Amino acid sequence: MLDGDFTVDFSYTINPITDIASIVITATDEDNTVFQTAFTAPISPQTFIGDCDETVGP
């Protein structure tokens, strides 16, 4: 079990042809213990969260 305060980095890339996002979440605590998980997920205009001037899909 992970416990304590972590610094969390969330990054993603989007394949513009398939609209599939590759997401990586990395959490690091004060002792440099690192937890990382990665996954892919389909995105759509309804599910996309990005900068205000970014869009995805049709």
Residue frames as a rotation matrix with the C-alpha (Angstrom) as fourth column:
MET 1
0.578 0.816 0.000 0.00
0.816 -0.578 0.000 0.00
0.000 0.000 -1.000 0.00
LEU 2
-0.414 -0.664 0.622 1.23
0.626 -0.704 -0.335 3.49
0.661 0.251 0.707 -0.82
ASP 3
0.595 0.561 -0.576 0.95
0.803 -0.402 0.439 6.08
0.015 -0.724 -0.690 1.92
GLY 4
-0.205 -0.675 -0.708 2.09
0.658 -0.631 0.411 9.68
-0.724 -0.382 0.574 2.31
ASP 5
0.539 0.308 -0.784 2.48
-0.225 -0.844 -0.486 12.72
-0.812 0.438 -0.386 0.11
PHE 6
-0.064 -0.499 0.864 3.32
0.784 0.511 0.353 12.21
-0.618 0.700 0.359 -3.55
THR 7
-0.281 -0.042 -0.959 4.20
-0.552 -0.810 0.197 14.50
-0.785 0.585 0.204 -6.43
VAL 8
0.109 0.461 0.880 2.16
0.467 0.758 -0.455 13.30
-0.877 0.461 -0.133 -9.40
ASP 9
-0.636 -0.297 -0.712 2.95
-0.518 -0.520 0.679 13.74
-0.572 0.801 0.177 -13.09
PHE 10
0.247 0.769 0.590 0.22
0.298 0.519 -0.801 13.08
-0.922 0.374 -0.101 -15.64
SER 11
-0.499 -0.414 -0.761 1.22
-0.592 -0.479 0.648 12.95
-0.633 0.774 -0.006 -19.28
TYR 12
0.282 0.620 0.732 -0.44
0.270 0.681 -0.681 11.77
-0.920 0.390 0.025 -22.45
THR 13
-0.818 -0.345 -0.461 -0.02
-0.364 -0.310 0.878 11.53
-0.445 0.886 0.128 -26.20
ILE 14
0.249 0.956 0.153 -2.84
-0.244 0.214 -0.946 11.20
-0.937 0.198 0.287 -28.71
ASN 15
-0.739 -0.337 0.583 -2.72
0.438 0.416 0.797 9.26
-0.511 0.844 -0.160 -31.95
PRO 16
-0.512 0.559 -0.652 -4.60
-0.542 -0.799 -0.260 11.63
-0.666 0.220 0.712 -34.29
ILE 17
-0.681 0.254 -0.686 -5.54
-0.572 0.400 0.716 8.81
0.457 0.880 -0.127 -36.67
THR 18
-0.499 0.447 -0.743 -7.11
0.426 0.873 0.239 6.47
0.755 -0.197 -0.626 -34.10
ASP 19
0.086 0.442 0.893 -8.04
-0.578 -0.708 0.406 8.99
0.811 -0.551 0.195 -31.37
ILE 20
0.698 -0.020 -0.716 -6.41
0.505 0.723 0.471 6.68
0.508 -0.690 0.515 -28.83
ALA 21
0.554 -0.501 0.665 -4.63
-0.677 -0.736 0.010 8.34
0.485 -0.456 -0.746 -25.91
SER 22
0.205 -0.591 -0.780 -1.58
0.564 0.723 -0.399 6.79
0.800 -0.358 0.482 -24.26
ILE 23
0.678 0.173 0.714 -1.54
-0.414 -0.714 0.565 7.94
0.607 -0.679 -0.413 -20.64
VAL 24
-0.111 -0.733 -0.671 1.30
0.567 0.508 -0.648 7.69
0.816 -0.452 0.360 -18.11
ILE 25
0.757 0.307 0.577 0.85
-0.320 -0.595 0.737 8.59
0.569 -0.743 -0.352 -14.43
THR 26
-0.092 -0.862 -0.499 3.95
0.496 0.395 -0.773 8.73
0.863 -0.319 0.391 -12.23
ALA 27
0.858 0.338 0.387 3.85
-0.181 -0.505 0.844 9.39
0.481 -0.794 -0.373 -8.48
THR 28
-0.115 -0.955 -0.273 7.01
0.387 0.210 -0.898 10.07
0.915 -0.209 0.345 -6.44
ASP 29
0.851 0.425 -0.309 7.13
0.430 -0.224 0.875 10.44
0.302 -0.877 -0.373 -2.66
GLU 30
0.832 -0.500 0.243 9.58
-0.554 -0.773 0.308 12.27
0.034 -0.391 -0.920 -0.40
ASP 31
0.258 -0.744 0.616 11.86
-0.336 0.529 0.779 9.19
-0.906 -0.408 -0.114 -0.22
ASN 32
-0.365 -0.328 -0.872 11.93
-0.905 -0.096 0.415 8.88
-0.220 0.940 -0.261 -4.04
THR 33
-0.581 0.356 0.732 9.63
0.257 0.933 -0.250 5.87
-0.772 0.043 -0.634 -4.00
VAL 34
-0.683 0.278 -0.675 8.08
-0.703 -0.501 0.505 5.81
-0.198 0.820 0.538 -7.48
PHE 35
-0.249 0.688 0.681 4.77
0.346 0.720 -0.601 4.33
-0.905 0.086 -0.417 -8.58
GLN 36
-0.664 0.022 -0.747 3.97
-0.635 -0.544 0.548 4.40
-0.395 0.838 0.376 -12.29
THR 37
-0.137 0.646 0.751 1.04
0.413 0.726 -0.549 3.17
-0.900 0.235 -0.367 -14.32
ALA 38
-0.775 -0.099 -0.624 0.36
-0.500 -0.509 0.701 3.43
-0.388 0.855 0.345 -18.04
PHE 39
-0.252 0.730 0.636 -2.72
0.515 0.657 -0.550 2.70
-0.819 0.189 -0.542 -20.11
THR 40
-0.995 0.057 0.082 -4.46
0.046 -0.467 0.883 3.53
0.089 0.882 0.462 -23.37
ALA 41
-0.313 0.941 -0.127 -8.01
0.505 0.052 -0.862 4.79
-0.804 -0.334 -0.491 -23.82
PRO 42
-0.318 0.301 0.899 -10.21
0.885 -0.245 0.395 5.93
0.339 0.922 -0.189 -26.68
ILE 43
-0.643 0.126 -0.756 -11.06
0.333 -0.842 -0.424 9.63
-0.690 -0.525 0.499 -26.59
SER 44
-0.066 0.678 0.732 -13.79
0.958 -0.161 0.235 11.71
0.278 0.717 -0.639 -28.13
PRO 45
-0.437 -0.055 0.898 -14.74
0.064 -0.997 -0.030 15.40
0.897 0.044 0.439 -28.04
GLN 46
0.593 0.759 0.268 -16.92
-0.261 -0.133 0.956 14.56
0.762 -0.637 0.119 -25.01
THR 47
0.890 -0.251 -0.382 -14.12
0.455 0.559 0.693 12.87
0.040 -0.790 0.611 -23.02
PHE 48
0.074 -0.942 0.327 -11.12
0.766 -0.157 -0.624 14.97
0.639 0.296 0.710 -24.04
ILE 49
0.902 0.038 -0.429 -9.60
0.332 -0.698 0.634 17.24
-0.276 -0.715 -0.643 -21.41
GLY 50
-0.033 -0.936 0.351 -6.90
0.996 -0.058 -0.061 19.53
0.077 0.348 0.934 -22.74
ASP 51
-0.816 -0.300 -0.494 -5.98
0.344 -0.939 0.001 23.16
-0.464 -0.169 0.869 -23.23
CYS 52
0.002 0.909 -0.416 -8.84
0.054 -0.416 -0.908 25.48
-0.999 -0.020 -0.050 -24.14
ASP 53
0.158 0.036 -0.987 -7.61
-0.871 -0.466 -0.156 25.83
-0.466 0.884 -0.042 -27.72
GLU 54
-0.878 -0.477 -0.026 -7.15
-0.446 0.798 0.405 22.06
-0.173 0.367 -0.914 -28.28
THR 55
0.301 0.954 -0.009 -9.74
-0.904 0.282 -0.321 19.83
-0.304 0.104 0.947 -29.91
VAL 56
-0.799 -0.492 0.346 -9.88
-0.367 0.855 0.367 16.16
-0.476 0.166 -0.864 -30.82
GLY 57
-0.505 0.586 0.634 -11.89
0.585 0.772 -0.248 14.04
-0.634 0.245 -0.733 -33.19
PRO 58
-0.467 0.374 0.801 -14.52
0.811 -0.178 0.557 15.08
0.351 0.910 -0.220 -35.67
